[in-house]
Amino acid sequence: MGVIGRREILSTYSVAGILGADLAFDTVPPQGGSSRPNSMEDGQSQPARKGRMPSATDRSQEAADRRRELLAQAGIPTPQLAGEGPNIDPEALAGSIEGFVGYARVPVGVFGPIKVRGDHAQGDFFVPLATTEGSVVMSFQHTANVISRAGGIRAVCTEQNVWRVPVFQFDDLDQAVAFADWARGQRPLIDEAIASTSRYCKLNEMHASILGSEVYLRLGFETGDAGGQNMVTLAADAICTRMIDEMPTKPRGWYVESNASGDKKPTTFALQGARGKRVSADVVIPNRLCKRYFQCEASELLDFLDVVTMGSMQSGTVGVQANYANALAGLFIACGQDVACVTEAAIGVTRGRLTDQGDLYLSATLPNLIVGTVGGGTYLPTQAECLEMLGCRGAGAATKFAEICAAVVLLGEVAVLGAVAGGSFARAHGTLGRPGS
């Protein structure tokens, strides 16, 4: 097996190479659609390659080979996931790891297709999840079949901001107030400082919060297609350094981050706006599908959502949701995201009601989605393949990826609520969630 460097990794796969592929096969055929927008210049669909994915519970080598074969037929090669690609040169991992000894091999399963109707993510997608929790991929596959028959999930990214909150410590309140007033008029200085660190980072907004003799400067940034955690840290540091040089009264101390930005921790801060990308998704599922696939009425599923809400209030969770973390952790590991950000990304609000027709309306809003399609671990071979599977690798794809994440999270909410309300939750974990099951 050969060895490749980072630059070769980045050029191994071409997004354009998979855009024209129809993904017409599935475990249960959806109502039309393909996994990728068709790239033919005449606008006509290419002939679909028919085939049926093996059952998600079939763990045989033959089933794994068949899944890879069908994905490859649809223009989604997976040699790295199959362990057949070249090894990465350890020196190419600079910036990602220190003390390198090897890789933690987490199994990756694929479910789908899931139909997404986003502003940027449009089509039917096969989704990779890296997890060691049995029953997760199977339950997502089951619910993807329901979602496809219901017409898919609508998803929209409505706001983007990545925050850093440096703090300046002064001798007294008067100095703090004077600095806050001065800082609000320093936009040219701030923009110049940011430009010295990145051509992609831009300041969206700034707020000065005074706490006695300290000023907390909330800086909200646009970070392009990167997750942006490192980018905004460097930008905030440059801003603070320039301000120290120019401000009329020097502080007695300052820190580039005050622990007020919500970085990698659940807070209520983002619920009022956005940290990362704020994305909402919704779906309407006919009551007949609830009865067929979950063995419960839509009203029963919503009754359990009410219980989830009351339980969340009693336990003091940030937001109200059944389980965002399974979907996000699986996607983050598979697609090269900063996994520690799941602690903040997995907050949000799930809402539901009955439509006038008695069908299920469900929505999920994620205000804290820190994701990127460049930088971080997105260049790693298996992670690059998983992003390619979604058509989300490289520049210009971060918002699309965020919409897919929100759709998968909402699908996961339907799966959990339906399983518990329908009485299959414990049985599924007992059957699929034990070693050797």
C-alpha positions, 0 to 999 in steps of 0.5 A, spaced: 500 500 500 502 506 497 503 513 501 500 519 499 501 526 502 496 532 504 496 535 497 495 529 493 489 527 498 486 534 497 486 532 489 485 525 489 477 526 488 473 531 484 467 533 486 465 534 479 466 527 478 460 525 482 455 530 480 452 527 474 451 520 478 443 518 479 443 514 485 436 510 484 437 504 488 435 504 495 433 499 501 426 501 499 425 505 493 423 512 494 418 516 490 423 518 485 429 523 485 436 522 485 442 522 490 446 528 486 443 534 481 444 531 474 450 535 471 448 533 463 448 540 459 441 538 456 438 537 462 435 530 461 436 525 466 441 519 465 439 512 465 438 510 472 443 504 475 438 500 478 440 496 484 437 494 491 442 496 497 442 490 502 439 490 509 442 495 514 442 489 518 446 484 514 453 485 516 456 480 511 462 481 507 458 480 501 453 485 503 459 490 505 462 489 498 455 490 494 454 496 498 460 499 495 459 496 488 452 500 488 455 506 491 461 506 486 456 505 480 453 511 482 459 515 482 461 515 489 468 510 490 470 508 497 477 505 496 479 509 503 473 507 507 474 500 504 481 500 506 484 499 499 487 506 498 494 508 500 496 510 507 497 518 508 504 520 510 505 522 517 508 528 515 502 530 512 498 530 518 502 536 521 497 541 524 492 535 526 496 531 531 502 530 535 505 524 538 502 520 532 502 513 532 496 511 528 488 511 527 482 510 531 478 505 526 471 507 527 466 503 523 462 507 518 455 505 516 451 508 510 443 510 510 439 513 505 437 516 501 434 521 505 431 527 500 433 534 502 429 540 500 434 545 502 436 552 499 443 549 498 442 542 499 437 539 494 436 532 492 437 525 495 443 523 499 446 517 502 449 519 509 455 516 512 455 515 520 461 513 524 458 510 530 459 504 535 452 504 537 448 498 534 441 500 532 443 507 530 444 506 522 438 501 522 433 506 525 436 512 521 435 507 515 428 506 517 426 513 518 429 515 511 424 511 508 419 514 511 421 521 510 422 519 502 415 517 502 413 524 506 416 528 500 423 530 504 425 535 509 426 542 508 432 545 511 435 552 511 441 556 514 438 562 516 444 566 520 452 565 520 457 567 526 463 564 529 464 568 536 470 570 540 469 574 546 476 577 549 476 581 555 479 587 557 481 589 565 481 596 567 482 599 574 475 602 574 468 603 571 470 609 568 476 606 564 471 601 562 466 605 559 471 609 556 474 603 552 467 601 550 465 607 547 472 608 544 472 600 541 465 601 538 468 607 533 474 602 531 471 598 525 477 600 520 482 598 525 478 592 526 478 590 519 485 591 518 487 587 523 483 581 521 485 582 514 492 581 516 490 574 519 485 571 513 482 573 507 476 569 508 475 572 515 470 578 516 467 581 522 459 581 522 458 584 529 461 587 535 458 588 542 461 591 548 459 588 555 461 592 561 462 588 567 464 592 573 471 594 571 472 589 565 469 589 558 467 583 554 468 584 547 463 580 543 466 579 536 462 575 531 465 573 524 464 570 518 469 564 516 467 562 509 467 554 508 471 553 514 469 551 521 473 557 523 475 556 530 482 557 529 481 563 524 477 567 529 482 566 535 487 569 530 483 574 528 481 576 535 488 576 537 490 581 532 484 585 534 486 586 541 493 587 539 492 592 535 487 595 540 492 595 545 497 599 541 492 604 539 487 605 545 487 611 550 488 608 556 491 601 557 488 595 561 491 592 566 490 585 563 487 582 557 485 575 555 483 573 547 478 569 550 473 570 556 470 563 556 463 567 554 463 565 547 460 558 548 466 554 545 465 547 545 460 547 551 452 548 551 450 555 553 444 559 552 448 564 548 446 561 541 439 560 542 438 568 541 442 568 535 447 563 532 454 560 533 457 557 527 451 556 522 443 557 525 439 552 521 432 549 521 429 543 518 422 541 518 417 535 515 410 533 514 409 526 515 402 523 514 399 520 519 398 513 515 406 513 515 406 514 522 401 508 523 405 504 518 412 505 520 412 507 527 405 503 529 403 509 533 398 515 531 401 522 529 398 524 536 401 519 540 408 521 537 407 528 539 404 526 546 411 523 547 414 530 544 411 533 550 414 528 555 420 530 552 419 537 553 417 536 560 423 532 562 428 537 559 425 542 563 426 538 569 433 536 568 435 543 566 438 541 559 439 547 554 434 547 549 429 541 548 430 535 543 430 528 544 437 526 541 441 531 536 448 528 539 447 521 535 446 524 528 452 530 529 457 525 532 456 520 527 457 525 521 462 529 525 467 523 525 465 521 518 466 527 515 472 530 519 469 535 523 471 538 530 468 532 534 468 536 541 464 541 538 458 536 538 457 539 545 455 545 543 452 543 536 447 538 539 443 543 543 437 546 539 429 546 539 424 540 536 417 543 535 411 539 533 404 539 532 398 536 528 396 539 521 389 541 520 389 534 516 391 530 522 398 529 520 405 530 523 409 537 523 416 536 526 421 541 526 428 542 529 433 548 529 440 548 531 443 555 532 450 552 534 452 548 528 460 549 527 461 545 521 466 546 515 468 543 508 475 545 508 480 545 513 480 541 520 480 534 518 476 534 512 483 533 508 483 526 511 482 520 506 476 517 509 473 523 511 474 526 504 470 520 501 465 521 506 464 529 504 464 527 497 459 522 498 454 528 500 457 532 494 460 537 500 467 537 499 471 543 498 470 550 498 463 553 497 459 547 500 459 548 508 452 551 507 450 545 504 453 541 509 450 544 514 443 543 511 444 536 510 446 536 518 440 539 520 436 534 516 439 528 518 438 531 526 431 532 524 430 525 521 434 522 528 428 526 532 423 522 528 426 516 529 427 516 536 420 519 538 417 514 533 421 508 536 419 510 543 412 512 542 411 506 538 414 501 543 420 499 539 426 503 542 428 498 548 427 492 543 431 495 537 437 496 542 436 489 545 436 486 538 441 490 535 445 494 540 449 488 543 455 485 541 454 479 537 447 481 535 
